[in-house]
Amino acid sequence: MRTTLNLSDDALHVAKHYAMRQQLSLGDAVSALIRTGAQAQAQPTIAAATLRGRFAMLPARDEVITIDHVRELMEREGI
């Protein structure tokens, strides 16, 4: 089905990178990402975090999160 979407720049960037990594067309990548998001929303989660506004407050950890931690996680998650 053909349609037109207005995506924010960051969403388009993620979709293009996903398409490139998975060797998909941009449309197929957007469809896959939407399906994945819909399935994640439909599954109940047991979270140890409490919500404060829009942010989840996680338990304190014994380490400082650095930009290297963030980059490593982004690489693992394929972002």
N, C-alpha and C positions, 0 to 999 in steps of 0.2 A: 504494500500500500504506500502510496506516495503522499507525503505531507510536508509542511514547512514548520520548523521549530525555531524559536528565538531562544538561544542558549546564552548563559553568561559566559564570559571569556574563560573563567576557570573550569567550568563544566565542559566546554568545548575542548580545552587543552587536555583534560583527563580522558575524554572520549577518543580524541585523536591518538593519544599515546596507547590507550588500551587497544584500539584498532590496529595500530602498528605492531604491538607486541603479539597480539593474537592472530595477526594476518587476516583481518576482517575488513569489510567495507565499513565506512563510518556509520552508516545506517544500521548494519548488523551489530556493531559495537554498542551503539546507543540502546538498541533493543535488548541486548544481553545485560547491559548495566541496569536498565530499568527493571528487567525481570529479577535480577539479583537483589536489587533494592526492595522490590515488592515482596520477595520471599523472606528477606531479613526482617521486614516490618511485620509480616504475618506470623513469624515464629516468636512465641513468648520467650523472654530472656529472664534469667535470674541474675540480677545485678547486685553487686556488693556496694554500688555507688548510690549516693543520695543525690537528688536533683536540687540544685539551688539556682532558680531562674532557668536559663538555657544550658547551664553547665553542670556536669556530673562531678561531684566531689568524691574522689577516691580516697581510700585509706592512706595515711602517710607511709612513705617508703624511706629506707635507710640510704638512699643514694640521690645525688643531684642529677636531674635530667639535663643533658647537654645537647647541643645541636648535632653532635655525632650520634647520639642515641636516636634522635629524630630522623636523621638521614638513613641510618641503618634500618629503622622500622619502615620508612618509606620505600626503601629498596626491596625489603622483604614483602611488603604489601603490593608492590608494583605500581607505586604512585609516582 
